[in-house]
Amino acid sequence: MHIKDKLAEAERLGKPMFSFEFFPPKTEQGVQNLYDRMDRMHGLGPSFIDITWGAGGRLATLTCEMVKVAQSIYGLETCMHLTCTDMSSDKVDKALKEAYTAGCTNILALRGDPPREKEKWVATEGGFRYAKDLVSHIRSKYGNHFDIGVAGYPEGCEDQEDPDLLMDHLKEKVDAGATFIITQMFYDVDIFLDWVQRCRARGISVPIIPGIMPIHTHAAFIRRATWTKCHIPSKWTKLLEPVKNDDAAVREVGKNLVAEMCQKILDAGILHLHFYTMNLAQATRMVLDELGLTSNGTPKQPLPWRKSLGFNRREENVRPIFWRNRNKSYVMRTQDWDEFPNGRWGDSRSPAFGELDAYGIGLKGTNEQNIKLWGEPRSIADIASLFIGFLEERLDTLPWSESPITSEADVIKEDLVSLNSRGFLTINSQPAVDGAKSSDPVYGWGPQGGYVYQKAYLELLVSPDHIDDLIRRIERDPELTYYAVKKHGDLRTNALTDGPNAVTWGVFPGKEIVQPTIVETISFLAWKDEAFRLGADWAHCHPASSPSRQLIEHLVENWFLVNIVHNDFHQTHGLFNLFKGMKVEGMNNIFEGNSSIEVISNGVGSSHCDEISVHTNGNGVA
């Protein structure tokens, strides 16, 4: 969606909106940390983000990569900076093509600063001298596909302080086809508002977005103000100087000052704020909290999963439930599809899901980090305790889940904890929902005035000693469908066809029924490969001869991945009755590599090679 359209929507609704700027980090770990931060800051509800251009070499490539990831993986509407610095027209065209194929529809066209090794800015041979030339080039090549923004300087820029000349240049950029302006940072709101009036008097009518720099530390505050030559009001100096050596106090005072400035901007009718985050979250969030802009929360999502804004994916509205906790993986494994399901799930045999190795899909983090996170389990009880810790919010992630558990699970949390405590390891679930309003804070999604529904769903790892009895129990109830499979195959199911079974749907005024989440055979088999691969990756975090490695590998090689759907959406707890009286015996016994696991069977101690026995209720039924 074009930024100018988002700004028009904010004005129409009279609702303040905001956006964030990020820049490409210099290290691989820094990039991953920033992706994690961008993912979390998505929850604050920015209308868009922008990513600065790393002129030349690796950083330029990284900008394009980050735009693609932000758009497709994190569903963040992204504006890509593009500069004239060290850029021939061929390089510009390559960058624009990458933005286009990433699904990006917004560009901030800049002349750019001179490279550090040069004192003055010099045009690249075969490139562009001014931002207005870059704007014209983009318009001539792509028409209206890109919304094009340009920079505005309320207090002058590094190599030009003449305000009238800068205003002329700004007008030329707008006349060349720019549709919005983002300003240099400032701290004197009166200077900014006066400059806006002068822009309007000069005939510049496109939206103007103020650039806001939160205050992180006093030293950084002074350094940035000096670099941009922006005026610091005396009140700010008076309040910040006494606490300049106390970073926490500086952030608190700075929050109040910046929030007061922002409120004056909003009161003047300018309803969008653009935050220069410096790749940090705290100071920006503090200002947004002070303004009350985060209290509104993230706008209600249009679907029960985060939409991708990648190329050709904006209309996608159906996905398998299996990747519910691994959104990035699903997007990556399907990114080469020519079409994406809209209205119904098609045949997922063609195109196929991408191979795991081709996309580098696996467990995040180093071996040391994952051992620190999940410890060194030596028994099934140790593993179960990790799953329970996740359910009870003492752990944020598991090998099969990249994000913390949500409040949706609260209604079945006690049942899930009970299952795991008995050795049934749950990796995905949803409760039944019978007509919750689309505005419901826990279950709601989609347009206002609608109602949403869910079938109860449960996905878990099941010991081979339990699988036959569990399947017998399932097949006694005609309302239940299931799939069960081991790492190397042996698929079992009572599904009558390979077609999809909708497990989430919504009914909305003036729209056809939307069925955004399904269970389906081929996609489950694709997920099976990934699920067992994640388990294997976890095992390989540990030394080859360690009990932890042997235990997890035993589980991966021998246990079943099972999913169960209760097709009566009125039944919230019906799936859990299946497991009544069932428990993995010997859960506390230490796994001794390939030699044996101590088990208790019928009250008599025994030893079996690579087996875990089933506890029965005395009637021969597990």
VOGU-3710 file (C-alpha; in Angstrom, 3 decimals, decimal comma):
1> mhikdklaea> 0,000/0,000/0,000  1,326/3,441/-0,869  2,386/5,657/2,019  0,387/8,576/0,633  -2,733/6,397/0,885  -1,931/5,478/4,478  -1,535/9,167/5,287  -4,850/9,938/3,611  -6,508/7,206/5,672  -5,085/8,665/8,889
11> erlgkpmfsf> -6,458/12,069/7,952  -9,856/10,639/7,029  -10,130/8,766/10,333  -8,548/11,554/12,368  -6,316/8,861/13,871  -2,606/9,414/14,594  -0,241/6,915/13,000  3,494/6,357/13,195  6,374/4,627/11,421  9,934/3,501/12,174
21> effppkteqg> 13,301/3,839/10,449  15,978/1,145/10,650  19,443/0,884/9,124  21,483/-2,172/7,961  23,757/-3,486/10,760  27,378/-4,282/9,992  27,474/-7,840/11,348  25,432/-10,986/10,686  24,484/-11,253/14,343  23,431/-7,612/14,280
31> vqnlydrmdr> 21,170/-8,323/11,318  19,477/-11,234/13,115  19,074/-9,162/16,283  17,472/-6,394/14,239  15,075/-8,814/12,555  13,993/-10,018/15,990  13,504/-6,408/17,112  11,558/-5,521/13,959  9,343/-8,532/14,600  8,629/-7,379/18,164
41> mhglgpsfid> 8,101/-3,753/17,155  5,551/-4,924/14,587  3,337/-5,408/17,640  3,381/-1,658/18,312  1,396/-1,171/15,093  3,549/0,979/12,763  1,844/1,893/9,500  5,159/1,347/7,713  8,903/1,119/8,249  11,755/2,380/6,134
51> itwgaggrla> 15,246/0,973/5,714  18,171/3,229/4,924  20,420/2,668/1,920  23,853/1,270/2,629  25,757/2,895/-0,221  28,010/0,523/-2,125  29,016/-3,104/-1,621  27,548/-5,443/0,991  25,404/-2,879/2,799  23,601/-1,931/-0,420
61> tltcemvkva> 22,809/-5,605/-0,999  21,752/-5,916/2,631  19,253/-3,063/2,286  17,530/-4,935/-0,552  17,588/-8,172/1,452  16,133/-6,487/4,532  13,335/-4,935/2,480  12,423/-8,374/1,156  12,461/-9,961/4,619  10,446/-7,128/6,191
71> qsiygletcm> 7,811/-7,269/3,446  7,463/-11,005/2,989  8,362/-12,535/6,352  7,237/-9,928/8,859  4,403/-8,392/6,843  5,713/-4,863/7,373  4,903/-2,296/4,715  8,401/-1,130/3,834  9,839/1,978/2,212  13,317/1,499/0,754
81> hltctdmssd> 15,773/4,378/0,795  17,667/4,819/-2,463  20,493/7,313/-2,922  22,561/8,705/-5,779  25,825/8,151/-3,889  28,137/5,717/-5,694  25,197/4,569/-7,821  25,249/4,330/-11,597  21,884/4,171/-13,334  22,401/0,417/-13,821
91> kvdkalkeay> 22,858/-0,077/-10,082  19,767/2,046/-9,406  17,738/-0,049/-11,836  18,946/-3,265/-10,210  17,930/-1,997/-6,759  14,525/-0,897/-8,032  13,945/-4,290/-9,627  14,791/-6,020/-6,347  12,393/-3,728/-4,483  9,689/-4,455/-7,047
101> tagctnilal> 10,084/-8,235/-6,828  10,104/-8,024/-3,014  6,620/-6,509/-3,115  7,885/-3,081/-2,015  5,791/-0,175/-3,333  7,480/2,781/-1,590  10,845/4,441/-2,224  12,523/7,348/-0,422  14,685/8,991/-3,106  17,714/10,854/-1,757
111> rgdpprekek> 20,877/12,379/-3,089  22,727/10,869/-0,146  25,753/11,905/1,881  29,279/11,781/0,440  31,256/8,613/1,224  33,369/8,969/4,370  36,600/9,031/2,402  35,402/12,058/0,403  34,930/15,565/1,762  32,409/16,675/-0,853
121> wvateggfry> 29,650/14,892/-2,680  30,465/14,092/-6,318  28,056/12,557/-8,824  28,920/9,040/-10,010  29,664/8,704/-13,693  26,529/7,411/-15,407  24,480/8,185/-12,288  22,335/11,007/-10,968  23,388/14,332/-9,519  20,247/15,358/-7,681
131> akdlvshirs> 17,387/13,604/-5,911  14,959/15,187/-8,390  16,754/13,315/-11,196  16,362/10,058/-9,299  12,652/10,769/-8,763  12,163/11,441/-12,477  14,010/8,241/-13,376  11,878/6,102/-11,066  8,678/7,634/-12,446  9,793/7,078/-16,045
141> kygnhfdigv> 10,683/3,406/-15,408  7,881/2,331/-13,054  5,064/4,842/-13,482  2,887/4,864/-10,376  3,980/1,487/-9,014  6,194/3,187/-6,431  5,072/5,920/-4,090  8,114/8,198/-3,978  9,155/10,192/-0,946  11,876/12,812/-0,649
151> agypegcedq> 13,707/14,532/2,198  12,834/17,937/3,621  15,142/20,135/5,722  13,410/22,562/8,116  16,793/23,852/9,381  19,068/23,420/6,364  21,347/20,529/5,449  25,066/19,870/5,632  26,097/21,530/2,380  23,276/24,030/1,922
161> edpdllmdhl> 21,946/26,436/4,534  20,042/28,853/2,260  16,376/28,161/3,217  14,970/29,672/0,008  17,227/27,588/-2,212  16,390/24,442/-0,247  12,695/25,237/-0,664  13,205/25,585/-4,415  14,944/22,213/-4,502  12,114/20,612/-2,531
171> kekvdagatf> 9,543/22,032/-4,937  11,533/20,644/-7,873  11,568/17,176/-6,286  7,812/17,281/-5,770  7,232/18,551/-9,307  9,359/15,651/-10,579  6,886/13,192/-9,063  7,461/12,910/-5,294  4,252/12,268/-3,364  5,349/12,688/0,274
181> iitqmfydvd> 8,137/14,315/2,307  9,982/13,024/5,382  11,913/15,676/7,277  15,309/15,773/8,891  15,173/15,438/12,673  14,456/18,557/14,741  13,749/19,481/18,363  12,197/22,943/17,993  8,580/22,312/17,038  7,921/25,969/16,219
191> ifldwvqrcr> 10,656/25,950/13,569  9,113/22,832/12,015  5,533/24,160/11,983  6,681/27,471/10,495  8,573/25,568/7,808  5,445/23,550/6,957  3,530/26,801/6,433  6,261/28,081/4,141  6,083/24,818/2,147  2,354/25,284/1,698
201> argisvpiip> 2,812/28,916/0,678  5,371/27,768/-1,908  2,783/25,478/-3,482  4,078/22,217/-1,981  0,874/20,361/-1,131  2,015/16,745/-0,665  1,930/15,249/2,866  4,811/16,176/5,173  5,949/13,606/7,735  8,005/14,924/10,667
211> gimpihthaa> 11,159/12,963/11,479  11,347/12,324/15,234  14,603/11,376/16,982  13,982/9,958/20,498  16,601/10,665/23,153  18,617/7,606/24,200  21,606/9,175/25,970  22,728/12,776/26,495  25,923/12,277/24,496  24,016/10,879/21,508
221> firratwtkc> 21,467/13,684/21,782  24,147/16,376/21,578  26,088/14,560/18,851  23,065/14,198/16,564  21,838/17,730/17,158  25,305/19,049/16,339  25,600/16,917/13,196  22,233/18,061/11,829  22,716/21,649/13,120  19,240/21,618/14,635
231> hipskwtkll> 18,261/24,133/17,295  17,871/22,842/20,865  15,281/24,849/22,836  16,635/26,328/26,075  14,005/24,438/28,067  15,449/21,150/26,812  18,985/22,110/27,803  17,818/23,240/31,231  16,074/19,921/31,942  18,612/17,536/30,392
241> epvknddaav> 21,890/19,074/31,552  21,460/18,220/35,272  20,854/14,513/34,538  23,241/14,080/31,610  25,309/11,413/33,400  22,278/9,277/34,269  21,088/7,475/31,130  17,826/6,284/32,678  16,984/9,806/33,839  17,923/11,215/30,413
251> revgknlvae> 15,534/8,771/28,727  12,757/9,709/31,143  13,202/13,463/30,713  13,759/13,023/26,981  10,581/10,979/26,688  8,539/13,809/28,163  10,167/16,466/26,003  9,857/14,544/22,748  6,282/13,467/23,549  5,328/17,081/24,264
261> mcqkildagi> 6,806/18,089/20,898  4,933/15,285/19,124  1,659/16,239/20,761  2,005/19,790/19,444  2,554/18,351/15,966  -0,550/16,170/16,254  -2,574/19,117/17,602  -1,518/21,092/14,538  -3,266/18,497/12,345  -0,203/16,535/11,204
271> lhlhfytmnl> -1,226/12,992/12,107  1,834/10,928/11,257  5,116/10,673/13,200  8,218/9,004/11,763  10,678/7,745/14,394  14,403/7,408/13,785  14,833/4,361/16,018  18,607/3,931/15,589  17,711/0,211/15,614  16,626/0,495/19,251
281> aqatrmvlde> 13,158/0,057/20,713  13,049/1,426/24,252  13,203/5,194/23,753  10,742/5,081/20,849  8,296/2,938/22,764  8,505/5,250/25,781  7,430/8,199/23,629  4,608/6,236/22,018  3,404/5,076/25,426  3,472/8,647/26,731
291> lgltsngtpk> 1,390/9,760/23,734  -1,073/6,916/24,290  -0,500/5,587/20,792  0,420/2,067/21,878  -2,666/1,735/24,083  -4,654/1,187/20,915  -2,572/-1,916/20,279  -1,915/-3,417/16,895  -4,813/-2,881/14,503  -7,012/-5,968/14,410
301> qplpwrkslg> -5,348/-8,350/12,000  -7,241/-9,192/8,806  -6,522/-12,922/9,212  -5,612/-15,191/12,146  -2,009/-15,275/10,900  0,320/-12,449/9,915  -0,060/-11,603/6,245  2,950/-11,442/3,972  3,322/-8,358/1,794  5,707/-10,100/-0,578
311> fnrreenvrp> 5,344/-10,093/-4,346  1,961/-11,551/-5,392  1,121/-12,481/-1,752  -1,078/-9,569/-0,722  -4,247/-11,470/-1,671  -3,179/-14,741/-0,012  -5,775/-15,779/2,562  -5,413/-19,541/3,176  -2,612/-21,403/4,980  -2,109/-24,770/6,716
321> ifwrnrnksy> -2,237/-24,545/10,500  0,980/-26,498/10,934  3,219/-23,431/10,495  1,199/-21,365/12,942  4,255/-20,904/15,182  6,819/-20,720/12,352  5,574/-18,003/10,027  9,002/-17,214/8,564  9,601/-20,818/7,601  6,269/-21,107/5,779
331> vmrtqdwdef> 6,853/-17,928/3,798  10,349/-19,043/2,816  9,275/-22,533/1,763  6,510/-21,147/-0,443  8,206/-18,010/-1,754  8,790/-19,485/-5,225  5,116/-20,214/-5,823  3,651/-18,317/-8,771  0,235/-18,081/-7,114  -0,910/-18,185/-3,515
341> pngrwgdsrs> -4,175/-19,602/-2,188  -7,014/-17,100/-2,267  -10,543/-18,153/-1,347  -9,647/-21,841/-1,276  -6,619/-24,083/-0,816  -5,678/-25,601/-4,149  -3,553/-28,650/-4,835  -0,299/-28,255/-2,902  1,400/-30,973/-4,938  2,065/-28,315/-7,555
351> pafgeldayg> 3,885/-26,179/-6,815  5,683/-28,166/-4,152  6,924/-26,892/-0,816  10,573/-25,857/-0,997  13,164/-28,286/0,294  14,475/-27,606/3,774  18,143/-27,264/2,864  17,415/-24,955/-0,054  16,103/-22,268/2,248  18,327/-22,768/5,265
361> iglkgtneqn> 15,347/-23,611/7,442  16,382/-24,995/10,772  16,822/-24,262/14,427  17,896/-20,713/15,254  20,786/-19,893/17,555  24,129/-21,494/18,273  24,551/-24,794/20,082  25,687/-22,927/23,195  22,707/-20,567/23,090  20,220/-23,412/22,711
371> iklwgeprsi> 21,782/-25,462/25,488  21,583/-22,406/27,735  17,952/-21,916/26,726  16,683/-25,507/26,950  19,291/-27,146/29,152  20,530/-30,718/28,795  17,507/-33,018/29,081  18,298/-36,595/30,082  14,783/-37,978/30,449  11,339/-37,628/28,924
381> adiaslfigf> 10,338/-35,792/32,111  13,072/-33,234/31,443  11,718/-32,626/27,951  8,144/-32,464/29,221  9,174/-29,858/31,782  10,445/-27,643/28,956  7,083/-27,857/27,200  5,300/-27,062/30,445  7,638/-24,119/31,002  6,637/-22,805/27,587
391> leerldtlpw> 2,934/-23,222/28,367  3,385/-21,455/31,700  5,307/-18,612/29,999  8,619/-19,335/31,682  10,105/-20,039/28,241  9,498/-17,884/25,172  10,413/-20,482/22,563  10,672/-24,171/21,848  12,369/-25,868/18,890  8,948/-25,965/17,192
401> sespitsead> 7,729/-22,527/18,207  9,562/-19,262/17,504  7,302/-17,029/19,598  5,731/-17,123/23,063  2,402/-18,803/23,679  -0,582/-16,470/23,305  -3,600/-15,857/25,506  -5,716/-17,915/23,100  -4,387/-21,027/24,836  -5,539/-19,922/28,295
411> vikedlvsln> -8,855/-21,791/28,084  -7,069/-25,115/27,397  -3,778/-24,446/29,204  -4,592/-26,726/32,131  -5,373/-29,567/29,713  -2,138/-28,969/27,786  -0,033/-28,952/30,957  -1,653/-32,206/32,030  -0,883/-33,848/28,696  2,763/-32,832/28,776
421> srgfltinsq> 3,160/-33,889/32,383  2,112/-37,374/31,238  4,616/-37,477/28,367  2,498/-36,266/25,436  4,471/-33,367/24,017  2,201/-30,720/22,499  3,696/-28,481/19,814  0,583/-26,742/18,401  -3,043/-26,322/19,431  -6,110/-24,139/19,267
431> pavdgakssd> -9,347/-24,224/21,276  -12,796/-24,477/19,733  -14,509/-21,128/19,198  -18,236/-20,877/18,523  -18,981/-17,488/17,018  -16,710/-14,994/18,791  -17,049/-11,432/17,545  -14,394/-10,399/15,063  -13,502/-7,609/17,513  -12,803/-10,086/20,323
441> pvygwgpqgg> -9,411/-9,178/21,856  -8,289/-12,831/22,017  -9,896/-14,694/19,124  -10,987/-11,875/16,830  -9,718/-11,146/13,310  -11,119/-9,714/10,115  -13,534/-6,820/9,448  -15,815/-5,310/12,075  -19,272/-6,812/12,543  -18,221/-10,378/11,809
451> yvyqkaylel> -18,030/-13,628/13,745  -15,187/-16,152/13,852  -15,164/-19,890/14,469  -12,534/-22,528/15,218  -12,415/-26,281/15,506  -10,366/-27,667/18,358  -6,941/-28,696/17,073  -4,110/-30,537/18,753  -0,673/-31,480/17,421  1,735/-33,480/19,513
461> lvspdhiddl> 4,547/-36,006/19,643  3,366/-39,441/20,756  5,377/-42,426/21,940  5,180/-45,447/19,575  3,872/-47,507/22,489  0,782/-45,299/22,679  -0,017/-44,726/19,040  -2,190/-47,762/18,339  -4,354/-47,259/21,400  -4,675/-43,519/20,717
471> irrierdpel> -5,792/-44,208/17,133  -8,359/-46,743/18,345  -9,787/-44,132/20,681  -9,904/-41,504/17,953  -11,625/-43,802/15,478  -14,423/-44,534/17,923  -15,608/-40,926/17,551  -16,890/-39,986/14,069  -16,376/-36,286/14,846  -12,599/-36,682/14,962
481> tyyavkkhgd> -10,084/-36,738/12,123  -6,368/-37,339/12,529  -3,020/-37,765/10,829  -0,113/-39,626/12,410  3,319/-40,129/10,870  6,878/-41,043/11,799  10,014/-39,367/10,518  10,523/-41,865/7,704  6,870/-42,377/6,809  4,172/-44,797/8,039
491> lrtnaltdgp> 1,334/-42,285/7,542  -1,919/-43,196/9,252  -5,152/-41,228/8,888  -8,923/-41,557/8,845  -9,345/-38,578/6,491  -11,525/-39,671/3,575  -9,679/-37,518/1,026  -6,427/-35,602/0,676  -8,416/-32,375/0,455  -8,438/-29,558/3,017
501> navtwgvfpg> -10,406/-29,449/6,241  -11,035/-25,864/7,346  -10,259/-25,441/11,049  -10,769/-21,656/11,200  -13,365/-19,586/9,378  -15,112/-16,238/9,594  -18,467/-14,784/8,565  -18,504/-11,068/7,747  -21,132/-8,645/6,422  -21,158/-8,443/2,636
511> keivqptive> -18,433/-11,066/2,188  -18,226/-14,748/1,405  -17,191/-17,058/4,231  -13,420/-16,865/4,726  -11,560/-20,085/5,614  -7,981/-18,979/6,321  -6,616/-22,013/8,191  -6,788/-25,630/7,052  -5,483/-29,139/7,703  -4,460/-31,071/4,595
521> tisflawkde> -2,420/-34,160/3,728  0,370/-32,945/1,443  1,174/-29,876/3,518  1,194/-32,013/6,688  3,797/-34,284/5,125  5,867/-31,239/4,190  5,547/-30,009/7,775  6,460/-33,463/9,067  9,852/-33,218/7,406  10,444/-29,824/8,974
531> afrlgadwah> 9,207/-30,827/12,424  11,530/-33,834/12,621  14,370/-31,780/11,153  13,951/-29,272/13,993  14,129/-32,103/16,495  17,294/-33,401/14,858  18,812/-29,903/14,916  18,051/-29,701/18,620  19,700/-33,075/19,211  22,816/-31,932/17,348
541> chpasspsrq> 23,253/-29,024/19,740  24,599/-31,649/22,162  27,776/-33,753/21,911  27,303/-37,025/20,018  27,898/-39,255/23,029  25,777/-37,265/25,482  22,544/-38,621/26,995  20,752/-35,473/25,737  21,763/-36,142/22,130  20,758/-39,795/22,330
551> liehlvenwf> 17,452/-39,041/24,045  16,298/-36,421/21,536  17,473/-38,506/18,572  15,528/-41,476/19,969  12,420/-39,334/20,126  12,916/-38,006/16,574  13,541/-41,450/15,082  10,789/-43,356/16,888  7,929/-41,120/18,008  4,908/-40,138/15,932
561> lvnivhndfh> 3,866/-36,633/14,951  0,073/-36,567/15,365  -2,573/-33,957/14,640  -6,214/-34,295/15,657  -9,197/-32,134/14,692  -12,522/-32,153/16,539  -14,998/-31,303/13,807  -17,710/-30,272/16,266  -16,640/-26,689/16,984  -18,860/-26,583/20,073
571> qthglfnlfk> -16,493/-28,961/21,891  -13,721/-27,085/23,684  -12,195/-29,906/25,730  -13,318/-32,952/23,727  -9,873/-33,826/22,377  -8,327/-34,135/25,814  -10,730/-36,874/26,910  -8,963/-39,146/24,422  -5,943/-39,307/26,716  -7,774/-40,189/29,915
581> gmkvegmnni> -5,740/-42,726/31,877  -2,778/-42,608/29,479  0,736/-41,868/30,649  4,275/-42,573/29,461  5,858/-44,762/32,104  9,460/-44,304/33,199  9,486/-40,611/32,345  12,056/-39,837/35,024  14,480/-42,560/34,001  17,778/-41,362/32,578
591> fegnssievi> 18,332/-42,211/28,935  21,516/-44,263/28,655  22,427/-43,789/25,005  21,778/-46,800/22,786  21,978/-49,299/25,609  18,725/-49,094/27,556  16,031/-47,080/29,269  14,917/-48,181/32,679  11,131/-48,636/32,712  8,437/-49,765/35,122
601> sngvgsshcd> 5,911/-52,213/33,721  3,123/-53,735/35,822  5,040/-52,814/38,953  8,107/-54,906/38,053  11,434/-53,255/37,226  12,822/-54,208/33,813  15,132/-53,033/31,076  14,414/-52,795/27,344  16,480/-51,548/24,433  15,228/-48,148/23,208
611> eisvhtngng> 11,718/-48,598/24,592  9,374/-46,713/26,855  6,468/-48,702/28,243  2,815/-47,710/28,524  1,103/-47,312/31,855  -2,251/-49,083/31,911  -5,250/-48,536/34,135  -5,452/-52,154/35,207  -8,116/-53,072/32,650  -5,750/-53,488/29,761
621> va> -6,621/-50,075/28,358  -3,970/-47,376/28,282
//
